[in-house]
Amino acid sequence: MRVNRIWVATAVIFLAAALYEVRLKPQSRPLYERARSLYGQQNYVASLQELNRAYEIEPNSTDILVLMGWNQLKLRQLDEARNNFSRASRLNPKLVEEELAKLSKS
């Protein structure tokens, strides 16, 4: 039985892509988690540095943008904070609606 080279090449490409996505691709989540920890310790400058690194990997993450905004508020960088909150709101309009709903229930 003869193996078709196209199927073999397709399988190799698929496996390489899966390996890249799972193992080799830089991940923003560990950076975000470290930034959350630093924020909790009130180390806003270091938290913002970690978030900037995470932002380079995943610029459309609302979690990263919102936490950046909170850090910037604590550091009195009001324009930057407003920009990040606005961008997060544009990326996920439900984000603001959910937060308002939580506030109205409390």
Residue, then its C-alpha position, 0 to 999 in steps of 0.5 A: m500500500r502506497v501512502n499519499r504524500i499530501w496526507v502525510a504532509t497534512a498530518v505533519i503540519f497539523l501535528a506541528a501546529a498543535l505542538y506550537e499551540v500547546r507547548l511552544k507558543p508564549q502564554s499570557r496566563p502565567l504573567y497575568e496570574r503573577a500580575r494579580s498576585l503583585y496587585g494584591q500585594q499592592n506592588y502596582v509598578a511590578s504588576l503593570q510590568e508583568l501585564n505589559r509583557a502579557y499584553e504583548i502576547e495577547p493584546n485583546s484580552t479584557d482581563i489584562l486590559v482591566l487589570m492594567g486599568w486598575n493598576q494605572l488608577k492606583l498609580r494615578q495614570l488616569d488617561e491610560a486607565r481610561n483608555n484601557f477600560s474603554r478598550a476592554s469595554r469595546l472588546n466585550p460590552k457585556l463586561v460592563e453590563e455584568e459589573l453594573a448588574k453586580l453593583s446594583k444587586s449589592 
